[in-house]
Amino acid sequence: MLRKRYFAFAAIAAGVIALVPALGVGPTFKADQTFKGSSLTGWHSLGAANWKADKGELIGSPTSAEGGWLVFDKSLQDVGFYANFQCTGGCKTGLLLRAEKTATGMKGVFVSLNSEDLASYALTLDANGRELSRTKLRTGGGQIRIALPLDAASGRGPGRGAGRGGRGPVDQFATSPGIVLPIERPKSGINATGWNQVEILLDANIVRAFLNDGAEVPQGVADEDAGRFGPFALYVGGAGEVRYKDVGWKDINVRDMPREQSSSNFRVQRLNEHFYSFSAVTGDVNHDGVLDVIAGPYVYFGPAYTKSREVYLAETFNPSRSYASNAMITVSSDFTGDGWVDVVNMGGGGATLYVNPKNEPRRWESSKVVTAVATEIVIARDVDGDGKDELVYGAEGYIRYAKPDPANPTGPWVVHTISELGPWGYLHSIGAGDVNGDGKLDLLSTWGWWEQPKAGAASGLWKYHPEAFGQWTRSYPGAGDIVVYDVNGDGKNDVVTPMQAHGVGLAWFEQKRDAAGNISFVRHWIMEDYLTKNAGNVTFTQLHATTMGDVDGDGVPDLIVGKRYWSHQDDFYDPDAYGAPVIYWYRTVRNPKAPGGAEFVPELIHNRSGVGSTVTAVDLNKDGALDITTSTDRGTFIFWGKPKAAPAGAAK
């Protein structure tokens, strides 16, 4: 489905809000109701405006400059609202929420949707819908659900909620001279004549508005005296006309968590119920010939995985208010060269090596081996072809890989920078694979791929090939471990990746080559948004972790991907933050009749776990079936694959 959309980038400085028209996604929640009729049954008008309904559009024209309201007849407290609107001819518009009746009229929380006035207010009206007063809401939002009351002594309240930090006050989108980014940074401007998109969420005492699918603006703290409970109402004032379409709303105080489900092709084992880490990896820690699972502070010993031992002092995190700050990502390999599996944890802005104690009954010695890590995804791959894994990550605006110094593996690691300066050194997404088929590992991010030099990985900067392996809507682009494999069986490696860690979208990119051998990619959507037809009718947000593996045993890699629940804690900062924490595998089906010659068929693995920053797929018990491990704020899990014969006629 192709349709015109817009998104916005909020630059809140000195009261300035910048917005940009661009392509964006649809609503981030499933509406309880969507208006589709040509009747105003269930609505009533108030004030100086004429309203009508026509084929799913709500159309308002003011009869005087002060304007009037179209009031929904049902009251709501916590509400999600979505619509596309067009305000022309000098009109003004906005949305009133919690329109509570008072002795003199009504009051509520008003979100103004005008280019010269993008803000949220406490509004009072008289009985005829005339405005009596408006007071701008104090600033609030970000990664919190409930803003604290004003401090009586200082008169100040809290601002935006704090994030994870660690990146500092730097321009994450600065680039080296000559670099042209494939994903445009937003520019200022709102579409004054065309359609604009708005999504507004009022939960507890924070109002969040996303105009043209952009960043969180306007926003504010709706204290109780602004309005506690009541209907929502559309406003039109000034002159001209406003038109609303695709109007949908939801009672977001209702949490809809479906019954626990798991695939008949997997058996679920929960190793613990607590939030220790966002990553689980495997390795034979105790040299008994059986793979173990390492997740945060614990090793879970196979084959039963019911016994565990601390790697470091264990401390649980509260998923409602904190992150697994010392174990956002874990990778495992023999980093010290002694024949025993070690682990490296990313957290707090660097990488910490934990050295295997070789079956001594104690916790593992640790040392910080990389001081700066800024990407939320880090992978371990043999970049330089020496048979040993290196750490691949972004930091300080660069793509880098680091490897132990053989003479001092627990000391500072040797760091190699392979890219020029750019946004790829921050945020989400890292990938590795042989893109051009020369037998060398290339590196990828949301912003494109870097070709390993013929002279070797450490011979200098790698050639940058810009490519938009992500989309930029209300949050930054990119997500997960970008996977590289031949999806359609044409002999060329393709790219499969989520489009946005704190949004929605999943796509595969078909590799094309021209007569000169130049590489380009064609995007094919697997999952776009809630308004599009997606593979298997599956749509979910927060696609944080990905991996590939042959789940069905047909010889073709499949995709494993899931949702991170409460990515930014217990609030509505992220799209569909309270949706079921699902993990899926998508079977890769080579089909010449499908776009690009392949399609992806989803199967739910589990809907009570999701993923963290990584997901691991390996045959733990050597029965020929792929097993999957995850560690999330729901606990640590193994999904045991059940051996099966390859489907008849499966493509090879």
ABEGO torsion letter per residue (X at the ends): XBBBBBBBBBBBBGGBBBBBBBBBBBBABBBABBBABABABGBBBBEBBBBBBBGGBBBBBBABAAEBBBBBABBBABBBBBBBBBBBGGBBBEBBBGBBBBAAEBBBBBBBBBAABBBBBBBBBBAAGBBABBBBBBBBEEBBABBBBBBAAAGBBBBBBBBAEGAEBBBAABBBBGBBBABBBBBBEBBAABBBBBBBBBBEABBBBBBGGBBBOBBEBBBAAAEABEBBBBBBBEBEBBBBBGBBBBBAABBBBBBBBBBAABBBBBABABBABABBBBEBAAGAGBBBBBBEABBBBOAAGABBBBABBBBBBBAAABBBAABABBBBBBAAGAGBBBBBBBEGGBBBBBBBAGGBBBBBBBBBABABBABABBBBBBAAGAGBBBBBBBBGGBBBBBBBBAABAABBBBBBBABBBBAAABEBEBBBEBAAGAGBBBBBBAAEBBBBBAAEAAAEBBBBBBBBABBBBABBBEBEBBBBBBAAGAGBBBBBBBABAABBEBBBBBBBBBAAGBBBBBBBBABABAABBBBGGBBBBGBABBBBBBAAGAGBBBBBBBBBBGAAEBBAABBGAABBBBBBBBBBBBBAABBGGBBBBBBBABAAAEBBABBBBBBAAGAGBBBBBBBBAAEBBBBBBBBBBBBBGBBX
